[in-house]
Amino acid sequence: MQGIAEAMRSLLAPLRETHVVDVYLSPLLWLPLVAALLLEYVRPARAGQKLLSNGLFQDGVWVAVSAVFRLAVMGFYVALLRAVYDRHLDFLTIEAVTAWPTWARVLLAILFADFLGWFHHVVRHKVPALWAFHTVHHSQREMNVLTDVRVHPVDRLASQTVQFVPLFMVDTAFPVIVTWTLFHQAWTKLCHANVRLSCAPLRWLLVTPQSHRIHHSVEPEHRDRNFGVVFSLWDHLFRTQHADATTYPECGIGDPTFPMEQGRTPAALLRSTWAQLVWPFRQLVRGRAPEPVPSR
């Protein structure tokens, strides 16, 4: 039994490195999620959408898919990336930052990680093969507090791969900031929620539910805007921020062949999850790029 326990600890070591367990077991994540649900009920962006919509149930299945994927694959994939970096790319490591005071390294870590979030988001929109998988996230028409986890496993691997070299270049100098990770997770859930909330003065610094809804919009004029994850300053800096601060458009993608969820029974949800998982592969095999917005 002791040998089995040691083996399990060894297998879970890469997962602990990503702090997934610390984040998802913390009430500091789940309490804001409940608050976002209450805001969906009190101030919905889409008035006709039910709180317990088919989309919420479908995204609940994606939460389970994400959890299984993180447990079974992601921690080990990060460890593999780390091993590749240490063996072939460690000459890129920047040591100078280690001499900075802690507060400066914390601030740099937060800004650098958020910029990489903005950057890999742009890449996943601009590269057609990656957009095919990112489409799954954008397909949700009933935006809700769980939509941020509606991410295809290949899309998640792509985002991790794009950012791993820059992060490894400086991560020995960066302190672990679990509190920031918790805020990041809670804020992205709020920004995906069906909430009529613009946070107008804050939108110059932070992504808001209104500005991120613009990012998910079906309207052609909103295409490829508002890529920010937590901070909006990168969109302002690189001129990808949309000026609209009042509109709450309908969301989704323009490809009518995407297998949207049609029910909430376990069988229906499992069928639609499987169909959504394989749909990007079928599109790529057919040589079709998914439509970002409906044709007009």
C-alpha positions in Angstrom: 0.0 0.0 0.0 2.8 2.4 0.8 4.3 1.8 -2.6 0.9 2.6 -4.3 0.7 5.8 -2.2 4.2 6.8 -3.3 3.4 6.2 -6.9 0.2 8.3 -6.7 2.1 11.2 -5.1 4.7 11.0 -7.9 1.9 11.0 -10.6 0.1 13.9 -9.0 3.3 16.0 -8.5 3.0 17.8 -11.9 -0.6 18.6 -11.1 0.4 20.2 -7.8 2.9 22.3 -9.7 0.0 23.9 -11.6 -1.9 24.5 -8.3 -5.2 23.2 -9.8 -6.2 21.5 -6.6 -5.5 24.6 -4.5 -7.7 26.8 -6.8 -10.7 24.5 -7.4 -11.1 23.5 -3.7 -11.0 27.1 -2.4 -14.3 28.8 -1.3 -12.7 32.0 -2.7 -13.5 30.7 -6.1 -17.0 29.2 -5.5 -18.5 32.1 -3.5 -18.0 34.6 -6.3 -19.5 32.0 -8.7 -22.7 32.0 -6.5 -22.7 35.8 -6.5 -22.4 35.8 -10.3 -25.4 33.5 -10.5 -27.4 36.0 -8.3 -26.4 38.8 -10.7 -27.6 36.7 -13.6 -31.0 36.5 -11.9 -31.1 40.2 -10.9 -29.5 41.9 -13.9 -29.5 39.5 -16.9 -27.9 40.8 -20.1 -30.3 38.5 -22.1 -33.6 38.9 -20.3 -35.3 35.8 -21.9 -32.5 33.4 -20.8 -33.3 31.0 -18.0 -30.9 30.8 -15.1 -30.9 27.0 -15.4 -30.6 27.1 -19.2 -29.6 24.2 -21.5 -26.3 26.1 -22.0 -25.6 26.1 -18.3 -26.1 22.3 -18.1 -24.0 21.8 -21.2 -21.2 23.9 -19.8 -21.5 21.9 -16.6 -20.5 18.9 -18.6 -17.6 20.8 -20.0 -16.5 21.5 -16.3 -16.3 17.8 -15.9 -14.4 17.3 -19.1 -12.0 20.0 -18.1 -11.5 18.5 -14.7 -10.8 15.0 -16.1 -8.4 16.5 -18.7 -6.5 18.5 -16.1 -6.2 15.5 -13.9 -5.3 13.0 -16.6 -3.2 15.2 -19.1 -2.5 18.8 -18.3 -0.2 18.5 -15.3 1.9 15.9 -17.2 1.9 18.0 -20.3 3.2 21.0 -18.4 5.9 18.8 -16.9 6.8 17.6 -20.4 7.0 21.2 -21.7 9.2 22.0 -18.7 11.5 19.1 -19.4 11.8 20.1 -23.1 12.6 23.7 -22.0 15.2 22.6 -19.4 17.0 20.3 -21.9 17.0 22.5 -25.0 16.0 26.1 -24.2 17.3 26.9 -20.7 19.8 29.3 -22.2 16.8 31.7 -22.7 16.3 31.9 -18.9 16.4 35.5 -17.5 18.1 35.6 -14.1 18.3 39.3 -13.5 14.7 39.6 -12.2 15.5 37.4 -9.2 17.3 40.4 -7.6 14.1 42.5 -7.7 12.1 43.1 -4.6 9.1 40.7 -4.1 6.4 43.3 -4.8 8.0 44.2 -8.1 8.3 40.5 -9.1 4.7 39.9 -8.1 3.5 42.8 -10.3 5.7 41.7 -13.2 4.4 38.2 -12.9 0.8 39.3 -13.0 1.2 41.6 -15.9 3.4 39.2 -17.9 1.0 36.3 -17.4 -2.0 38.4 -18.4 -0.2 39.7 -21.5 0.6 36.1 -22.5 -3.1 35.3 -22.0 -4.0 38.1 -24.4 -1.4 37.0 -26.9 -2.3 33.3 -27.0 -6.0 34.4 -27.3 -5.1 36.4 -30.4 -3.1 33.5 -31.9 -6.1 31.1 -31.3 -8.3 33.5 -33.3 -5.9 34.2 -36.1 -4.6 30.7 -36.9 -7.4 28.8 -38.8 -6.5 25.4 -37.4 -6.5 26.7 -33.8 -9.7 28.7 -34.4 -11.5 25.5 -35.3 -11.0 24.3 -31.8 -11.5 27.7 -30.1 -14.9 27.8 -31.9 -16.2 25.4 -29.3 -15.8 28.1 -26.6 -17.4 30.8 -28.8 -20.3 28.6 -29.8 -22.2 29.2 -26.6 -25.3 31.3 -27.3 -26.5 31.3 -23.6 -23.5 32.8 -21.9 -23.3 31.8 -18.2 -21.0 31.5 -15.2 -19.6 28.2 -16.5 -18.9 29.2 -20.1 -15.3 30.1 -19.4 -14.6 26.3 -18.9 -16.3 25.4 -22.3 -12.8 24.8 -23.8 -11.8 22.0 -26.2 -8.9 20.0 -24.9 -6.8 20.8 -28.0 -7.6 24.5 -27.5 -6.3 24.2 -23.9 -3.2 22.5 -25.0 -2.6 25.2 -27.7 -2.9 28.0 -25.2 -0.5 26.3 -22.8 2.0 25.6 -25.6 2.0 29.2 -26.9 2.8 30.7 -23.5 5.1 28.1 -22.0 8.5 29.3 -23.3 8.0 32.9 -22.2 6.8 31.8 -18.8 9.6 29.4 -18.3 12.1 32.1 -19.2 11.3 34.0 -16.1 9.3 31.7 -13.8 12.3 30.9 -11.5 12.1 34.6 -10.5 8.4 34.8 -10.1 6.7 33.9 -6.8 3.7 31.6 -6.8 0.6 33.7 -6.5 -2.4 31.4 -5.8 -4.5 34.4 -4.7 -4.1 36.0 -8.1 -5.0 32.7 -9.7 -8.2 32.6 -7.6 -9.1 36.1 -8.6 -8.4 35.3 -12.3 -10.7 32.3 -12.2 -13.5 34.1 -10.4 -13.3 37.2 -12.7 -13.3 35.3 -15.9 -16.5 33.5 -14.7 -18.1 36.8 -14.0 -17.1 38.1 -17.4 -18.7 35.1 -19.2 -21.9 35.4 -17.1 -25.3 36.6 -18.5 -24.9 39.8 -16.6 -25.8 43.4 -17.6 -22.7 45.0 -16.0 -20.4 47.4 -17.8 -18.2 48.6 -14.8 -17.8 51.7 -17.0 -14.9 53.5 -15.1 -13.0 50.2 -14.8 -13.2 49.1 -18.4 -10.1 51.1 -19.2 -8.2 48.7 -16.9 -10.2 45.5 -16.6 -12.2 43.3 -18.9 -15.9 43.6 -18.0 -18.9 41.4 -18.6 -20.1 43.9 -21.2 -16.8 44.1 -23.0 -16.2 40.4 -23.1 -19.8 39.9 -24.4 -18.7 42.1 -27.3 -15.9 39.6 -27.9 -18.4 36.7 -28.1 -20.8 38.7 -30.3 -22.4 37.4 -33.5 -22.2 40.9 -35.0 -19.6 41.3 -37.8 -18.5 44.7 -36.4 -17.4 43.1 -33.1 -15.3 40.4 -34.8 -11.8 40.0 -33.3 -12.2 42.6 -30.6 -11.6 42.6 -26.8 -9.1 39.7 -26.5 -8.2 40.6 -22.9 -8.4 38.0 -20.1 -8.4 40.2 -16.9 -6.8 43.5 -18.0 -8.1 45.4 -21.0 -4.9 47.6 -21.3 -3.4 45.3 -23.9 -6.5 45.8 -26.1 -6.2 49.5 -25.7 -2.4 49.4 -26.4 -2.7 47.3 -29.5 -6.0 48.9 -30.7 -8.2 45.8 -30.5 -10.5 47.3 -27.9 -14.0 48.0 -29.2 -15.4 51.4 -28.2 -18.9 50.2 -27.5 -19.6 50.3 -23.8 -23.4 49.9 -23.8 -24.4 47.1 -26.1 -25.1 43.5 -25.0 -25.3 41.6 -28.3 -26.4 38.1 -29.0 -23.5 35.6 -28.8 -22.4 32.5 -30.8 -20.8 31.6 -34.1 -22.0 31.8 -37.6 -21.6 28.2 -38.6 -25.0 26.5 -38.7 -23.4 23.0 -38.7 -22.1 23.3 -35.2 -23.9 20.7 -32.9 -25.5 22.9 -30.3 -27.0 21.3 -27.2 -30.7 20.6 -27.6 -31.6 19.2 -24.2 -30.5 18.7 -20.6 -31.1 15.0 -20.1 -27.8 13.1 -19.3 -28.0 11.2 -22.6 -28.6 14.4 -24.6 -25.8 16.3 -22.9 -23.3 13.4 -23.5 -24.3 13.2 -27.2 -23.9 16.9 -27.7 -20.6 17.0 -25.8 -19.2 14.2 -28.0 -20.4 15.9 -31.1 -18.8 19.2 -30.0 -15.5 17.4 -29.2 -15.2 15.8 -32.7 -16.7 18.7 -34.7 -13.4 20.7 -35.1 -11.6 17.6 -36.4 -14.3 17.0 -39.0 -14.1 20.6 -40.1 -10.3 20.4 -40.6 -10.6 17.0 -42.4 -13.1 18.6 -44.8 -10.9 21.6 -45.3 -13.5 24.0 -43.9 -12.7 27.0 -41.7 -15.5 27.6 -39.2 -17.4 30.9 -39.8 -16.6 33.4 -37.0 -19.9 35.3 -37.5 -23.1 34.8 -39.4 -23.1 35.8 -43.1 -25.0 38.9 -43.8 
